[in-house]
Amino acid sequence: DKGGHKHWMAKEIAEQPTVLADALAHYLPEGAKGVNLPGVDLDFAGVDRIVMVACGTAFYACQTAKYWFEQLARIPVEVDIASEFRYREPPLGDNTLAIFVSQSGETADTLAALRYCADKAKILSVVNVAESSIARESDVALPILAGAEIGVASTKAFTCQLTVLALLALKAAQDRAALPAETLAQHVGNLRLLPGRIARALDAGEAIRELSWELAEASDVLFLGRGPMYPLALEGALKLKEISYIHAEGYASGELKHGPLALVDSTLPVIVMAPRDGLFDKTISNVQEVMARGGRVLLITDAEGAAEASAGAWHVLEMPSVPPIFAPILYAVPAQLLAYHTAIAKGTDVDQPRNLAKSVTVE
Ligand code: F6R
């Protein structure tokens, strides 16, 4: 039942405030002190390295979580695509924790990578399907509680994966005494605000629907982000190419002048995901380089960012403000809505894009 929505994807995007709140309520029960996630029988004090392995959107969730584990808990993290990791046969140190992220829990390459690590490291998985092979073969399996995801393009599973990974990073910070208790409590409080902020971010749907008609005319689109917004730029590009069949690429803003700036002309939409964070000025100077070459910039930012940097932009979308470290969870929503409405404008099959399967059980 699509609950009154035209597509599963629309329903699954709209469900995010609810499923995120469910996941938070499960992992942070009312009245609990600190970040002692139920079911996470693991002390990060004994972990000196994390490797994270996944495919596609789940891989981008891992790339985002690298920023969190490193900045909040000071644990070095390596992230890899499962199909590369499994054949590279990388060495794993004694105190390495291996984390596998998968919506279906059945992705062939991710499962093979997990099996490679099985006798070499502690295995933790973050899955949506609790009865899956990946969950069964893990030492610790954490459900993301997103509910069934039917649209081939992953939406609510991505934001729920991010939420569970953010909680894990906070638990790691607590176990390693890497943050003062008040700072930790502040981060937890900020995560609890996300469902409400995401509900407000969904209000951008109408503005996105209108501009998607123009986006649908493009043959290429560039997504830019910096810091934890960089993996989200990659995810935004994947979502768009997957369902609208428009060629899209994500780049770290700082990489622009190392090559992709050559692509910029008046036909190229450049979508910039930039909350007003400590790196905002650097991102905006990259944006100005794009505008100086006639590029059409869609700036997705918060009120403060919009007040400072709207001049010359093609469009500006204003998101509710959130602490920058967790902004990727919120900014996933406009990325999903852009892909969704652009695909609708092009008339493609949103829920079942050509050539793709929901669960990739062959390599
Ligand atoms: C993109 C998408 C895919 C999956 C990837 C991994 O929207 O859905 O990139 O994220 O195939 O699938 P899981 O998470 O089931 O391992």
Boltz pocket constraint, residues with backbone or C-beta under 6 A from the ligand:
constraints:
  - pocket:
      binder: B
      contacts: [[A, 55], [A, 56], [A, 57], [A, 58], [A, 59], [A, 101], [A, 102], [A, 103], [A, 104], [A, 105], [A, 106], [A, 107], [A, 110], [A, 152], [A, 153], [A, 154], [A, 155], [A, 238], [A, 239], [A, 242], [A, 357], [A, 358], [A, 359], [A, 360]]
      max_distance: 6.0
